[in-house]
Amino acid sequence: MEAENNHPELLVPFYSFALVLFFIYCYPIARITIALERRYAVKL
């Protein structure tokens, strides 16, 4: 599927921006998960 106004020069900046947004979204969730795992760790 070829877009009518294809701009390949925007491909890398767009995917970099999407990757940064993904990590901004995931990082706090990961930190909260680590804190919860420490708090409710099961001692075996």
C-alpha positions in Angstrom: 0.0 0.0 0.0 1.7 3.1 -1.2 0.7 6.5 0.3 0.1 9.3 -2.1 2.4 11.7 -0.3 5.1 9.3 0.9 7.8 11.0 3.0 10.5 8.3 3.8 12.6 11.0 5.5 10.0 11.1 8.3 10.0 7.4 8.9 13.0 7.3 11.4 11.8 10.4 13.4 8.3 9.0 13.6 9.3 5.6 14.8 11.8 7.2 17.2 9.0 9.3 18.6 6.7 6.3 18.9 9.4 4.4 20.7 10.0 7.2 23.1 6.3 7.5 23.8 6.2 3.7 24.4 9.0 3.9 27.0 7.4 7.0 28.7 4.2 4.9 29.0 5.9 1.7 30.2 8.6 2.9 32.6 6.3 4.1 35.4 4.3 0.8 35.2 7.5 -1.2 35.4 8.7 0.8 38.5 5.3 0.4 40.2 5.4 -3.3 39.5 8.9 -3.7 41.0 7.8 -1.8 44.1 4.7 -4.0 44.5 6.7 -7.2 44.0 9.1 -6.0 46.8 6.2 -5.2 49.1 4.3 -8.4 48.6 7.3 -10.8 48.1 6.6 -14.4 49.1 9.2 -15.7 51.5 9.9 -19.4 50.6 
